[in-house]
Amino acid sequence: MVLAGTELYRDLGHINNIILIYILIVKIMVKYPTKHTIVQLQLRFHPYTLKLATQSLTTILK
């Protein structure tokens, strides 16, 4: 039960980070839309979270 709780908490943390990444991506894309953006984000966030965010973002933008 405790394990499931931490799993959920970690997922919620990912969701929270994804929202932050969305905001960052949009802000940075407006300023300078280059590949440099992705590098900057990779330095700040967990790769898995970034992958989820970019996947769902591309889905939304389609």
Secondary structure, DSSP 4 states (H G I P E B T S, - for coil): -HHHHHHHHHHHHHHHHHHHHHHHHHHHHHH--STHHHHHHHHHS-HHHHHHHHHHHHHHH-
